[in-house]
Amino acid sequence: MSRLALVLEKRDDGVEAALIEDDRLVDLLRTATAGELGDGLHAGRITRIDRHLGGAFVDIGASAGEAFILARDARFALPALDGGEGAKRNRAAGLAEGQRLIVQGRREAGGDKGPRVTAAVQLRGRFLALQPHANELALSPRLKGRAREEMAGRCAGLGLDAGFVVRRLAVAVDDDALKAEALELRGWWERSGKAGLAKGAATGPLGGMIDPFETLVWQLLDHRIDEIAIADDGLFVRCTRMLERLPESERPELIRLEAQGSAFAQTGVDDEIGRALARELELAGGGRIIIEHAAACIAIDVDGGGRAALDVDLEAAAEIGRQMRLRNLGGTIIVDFVDLPTRPQRQRLEEALRRSVRGDAAPVQIFPMSPLGIVQMSRARRGSNRLAERLANCPHCGGTGKVAR
């Protein structure tokens, strides 16, 4: 069974969290820094409609400027708060300049593209999340079998119905804790959401919910984390207090690292990040994958290194799934696998690719392999930009360090 560890690193502009599975880095997350949207909610106002792009530009406050919202992501804006026939009429009328709406960050600005937002908002708590626009109860995919059935029954008895997402840790707490958090989330939405839509209200972030650091940790604890390693004294104290809210059986082991050193350096995360930033990655059994970024797509080439085609392709598929998540690759991804001569072999590869992206929070679409061994995928990039943009940019000018020849 896989062992999951979480390493937390204090930075000047927030906290970074590395998720390690069997000594391999599988995800790198962080709290939003100044100028980023993160998961925060904003009161916004539509400034202009762009029918060619199928959406609108939204003023979300002086510090964040303008963001873009697709029409399909904006349709939740009024029904989320108003409900009833009035909401239906507004939705049918479409977007309009001056219309107010509550939005959440979907993708940070990057390159020549500004940030994107959505009105399909989610308010994240410790054990529950509230999606005000949703019309059904949702259970975490990490709740399985009998535990899933029992949790659905508990929620029905507690009146936790449409709009709530139940996290794995909800199983470990009593009904009173769940009811209290449900009331807290609903109350915040009623107060802050309606205030943000009020005529004349200022655009900008809506505060008052759980601290961004706690939101990040509770999100990661939806995995069954075995241990959390921390070097910073303040983070260690905060995590200790957070875990005290859980039954002892659900508390990961807290590991205190040397306070004078970097948590990432002491646990090997820095080395893993270095490998993740490389253009070429060696496969354990031989061969390699090469990742190239182009304007229109991301191209990945699988080099067999003399191995049997199916063996190297299956290992490459697992690594490609991990790298897409870790680097937050998005858009069109083209993979040139080593040619497979038979249909059963190509089907095995497609199944391996689907398994490799099963735990990805972002939707991934995989198309059948072409006769030339090409597989096209599409992945929705969410949140911050890919790993190289987050960690390899110059802190002074924001550049990549590349010089045009």
Stockholm file with secondary structure:
# STOCKHOLM 1.0

chainA/1-405         MSRLALVLEKRDDGVEAALIEDDRLVDLLRTATAGELGDGLHAGRITRIDRHLGGAFVDIGASAGEAFILARDARFALPALDGGEGAKRNRAAGLAEGQRLIVQGRREAGGDKGPRVTAAVQLRGRFLALQPHANELALSPRLKGRAREEMAGRCAGLGLDAGFVVRRLAVAVDDDALKAEALELRGWWERSGKAGLAKGAATGPLGGMIDPFETLVWQLLDHRIDEIAIADDGLFVRCTRMLERLPESERPELIRLEAQGSAFAQTGVDDEIGRALARELELAGGGRIIIEHAAACIAIDVDGGGRAALDVDLEAAAEIGRQMRLRNLGGTIIVDFVDLPTRPQRQRLEEALRRSVRGDAAPVQIFPMSPLGIVQMSRARRGSNRLAERLANCPHCGGTGKVAR
#=GR chainA/1-405 SS CCCEEEEEEEETTEEEEEEEETTEEEEEEECCCTTCCTTCEEEEEEEEEETTTTEEEEECCTTTCEEEEEHHHHTTTTTTTTCHHHHHHHHHHCCCTTCEEEEEEEECCBTTBCCEEESSCCEECSSEEECTTCCSCEECTTCCHHHHHHHHHHHHHHTCCTTEEECGGGGGSCHHHHHHHHHHHHHHIIIIIHHHHSTTCCCEEECCSSCHHHHHHHHHTTSCCCEEEECCHHHHHHHHHHHTTSCGGGCCEEEECCTTSCHHHHHTHHHHHHHHTCSEEECTTSCEEEEEECSSCEEEEEECTTSCHHHHHHHHHHHHHHHHHHHTCCEEEEEECCCCCSHHHHHHHHHHHHHHTTTCSSCEEECCCCTTSEEEEEECCCBSCCHHHHHSSCTTTCCCSCCCC
#=GC SS_cons         CCCEEEEEEEETTEEEEEEEETTEEEEEEECCCTTCCTTCEEEEEEEEEETTTTEEEEECCTTTCEEEEEHHHHTTTTTTTTCHHHHHHHHHHCCCTTCEEEEEEEECCBTTBCCEEESSCCEECSSEEECTTCCSCEECTTCCHHHHHHHHHHHHHHTCCTTEEECGGGGGSCHHHHHHHHHHHHHHIIIIIHHHHSTTCCCEEECCSSCHHHHHHHHHTTSCCCEEEECCHHHHHHHHHHHTTSCGGGCCEEEECCTTSCHHHHHTHHHHHHHHTCSEEECTTSCEEEEEECSSCEEEEEECTTSCHHHHHHHHHHHHHHHHHHHTCCEEEEEECCCCCSHHHHHHHHHHHHHHTTTCSSCEEECCCCTTSEEEEEECCCBSCCHHHHHSSCTTTCCCSCCCC
//
